[in-house]
Amino acid sequence: MSRIGKKPVPVPAGVTAKVDGQYVSAKGPKGELNFTVPEEVAVTLDGGQIKVDPRSDSKRARAMWGMSRSMVNNLLAGVTKGFERKLEITGVGYKAAVVGKNLQLSLGYSHDINYPIPTGVTIATPKPTEIMIAGIDKRQIGQIAAEIRAFRGPEPYKGKGVRYEGEFIFRKEGKKK
C-alpha cells in the first residue's frame, strides 16, 4: 500500500480542477497545468478532492499510484503558489547574469555559456553568484536547475562549481607529498 497514494489531494480555493478519464487539468491564479495519468491508475474528482487509486495489484500499478498522486499534488501547488529553486556558484571568476532572454554563465571555460530561458520560467540573478529559477511546473524547474548545474558541477577538492542551495559537498583532502 502506498502511503502517499492513499491520501486524497484537496483542491485549494480559487483553483478549478477537471478530471476527464486519465487527463487531469488545473487552472489557478498562476496559470494552467495538465497531466495525463498512466493507464494503471484511476483518477476521480469527489467534491473538492482528487482521489488516485490503482486499477490492479501489479508492481507497476503500485509504483504509478504514488507517483501519480504526487504529480497531481504538484499540479495544484504549482497553479496556486508556484515553485522556485536556487543555485549557488562558487569559484574565483565564476558568475551568472541574465542578458535578454539568455542566462550567461562564466564558469571557467574559455567561453561564456548562453542558456536560453524557456517560456513560462523566470530566471533571476540577485547576486552574480546566485541563480533563482521560478515557475509553476515543478518538473520543468528541476530539469532546468539540473541542466545548469551540469555545466560545471561542484568538485570535491576545492568545492568550485554550481550547486543547489544547501547542498552538501563531501570534500576530499588531496594528496600529500
Secondary structure, 3 states (H helix, E strand, C coil): CCHHHHCCEECCCCCEEEEECCEEEEECCCCEEEEECCCCEEEEEECCEEEEEECCCCHHHHHHHHHHHHHHHHHHHHHHCCEEEEEEEECCCCEEEEECCEEEEECCCCCCEEEECCCCEEEECCCCCEEEEEECCHHHHHHHHHHHHHHCCCCCCCCCEEEECCCCCCCCCCCCC
